[in-house]
Structure formats: C-alpha cells, structure tokens
Amino acid sequence: MDSRKCTKCGEVKLLTEFNKDRFGKFGRCSSCKVCRAAYRKANRENIAEYNKRYNVANAERNSEYHRKYREENAARISAREREYRNNNKAAISIRKAKHRCDKTDRTPAWACEDTIGLYYETRKALSDATGIVYHVDHIYPLRGATVSGLHVPDNLQIITKKSNLSKNASQVIDY
C-alpha cells in the first residue's frame, strides 16, 4: 500500500492515515490525521474566531452579490416567477389554504379580532404613508419547528417586508 511522509511529525505513514484532499499530492493532506487533530485542539479558539469573521464577511459578500444579481436580472426573475405561478397553481393554492387553516386553528376563541384587525390596518397605513412595504409578523411562528405561537395581538408585530422575509418564518431571539 502507498505511504507518504507527514510534513508535521516527519513520520512515514500509510495514505489511510491522511485525510482526503483532492488538491493534495496523492489526493491526501500533507499532514497526518493525528497532527491535524492536535493542531485543531491547540488552536480551537483561533480557528473559531477566524471562522466567525470569515462567515460574516462571506455572508455580506453573498448578500451583495445576490442583491446585485436581482437588480440586473429583475425582468428575467419576474418572468420565471410568473411562469412558476402559472405552472404550479394547485401547489400554491394548497400552501395558501394550509396557511389560512393554520391561522384559523391557531386563533383562540378569546382572541380580540378587533385588535388583530388594527395591526393589519396600521400596517397598510404605514406602507401607504412611507412607501415601504410592511408585514404583520408573528413573533412566534404559527408553524414553528420548536415552538408554535397563536394568532393573537400579543404575538403580532409590524416589521418591514425585508425583515420578515429574511427571518424565514423563524423566531428571532435577541439576547
């Protein structure tokens, strides 16, 4: 079986003792699994801090790329979405009906529908006055993975469309 020398410890080991790396010589990393594990353990905090900074920078770069792409290809995206809506009317209807049913099922008899209506009226007035699209959002999602909220005034908030869509029907927790 093939072997190679680890660049860290200098020992000659079997190729199975090295992690796969499609860019490395022989398709393996230059340092053995034991040396890489020791390095990661010794530099755990530094690696975590680097990953955090990298992920933030990468997210900002991706966000900017996608924003620019959507601006440059608005007509094409709009046509694709229109085609999707035309070809998938049944699926869209099912999804909307499910949401309406969930909202009905999650609205208790004691909920004050007048107060809930005020949220929607205020949202419309804000959108009309500012030109910014606002949504009435559930703080605790009606169909959350870990927790489900109710369709009651205490669980509603008015936020911008962008903020609402970016949270992807999840609960945003600020500590």
C-alpha positions, 0 to 999 in steps of 0.5 A: 500500500502507498505511504507518504511522509507527514510534513508535521511529525516527519513520520512515514505513514500509510495514505489511510492515515491522511485525510482526503484532499483532492488538491493534495499530492496523492489526493491526501493532506500533507499532514497526518490525521493525528497532527491535524487533530492536535493542531485543531485542539491547540488552536480551537479558539483561533480557528473559531474566531477566524471562522466567525469573521470569515462567515460574516464577511462571506455572508455580506459578500453573498448578500451583495452579490445576490442583491446585485444579481436581482437588480440586473436580472429583475425582468428575467426573475419576474418572468420565471416567477410568473411562469412558476405561478402559472405552472404550479397553481394547485401547489400554491393554492394548497400552501395558501389554504394550509396557511389560512387553516393554520391561522384559523386553528391557531386563533383562540376563541378569546382572541380580540379580532378587533385588535388583530384587525388594527395591526393589519390596518396600521400596517397598510397605513404605514406602507401607504404613508412611507412607501415601504412595504410592511408585514404583520409578523408573528413573533412566534411562528404559527408553524414553528419547528420548536415552538408554535405561537397563536394568532393573537395581538400579543404575538403580532408585530409590524416589521418591514417586508425585508425583515420578515422575509429574511427571518424565514418564518423563524423566531428571532431571539435577541439576547 
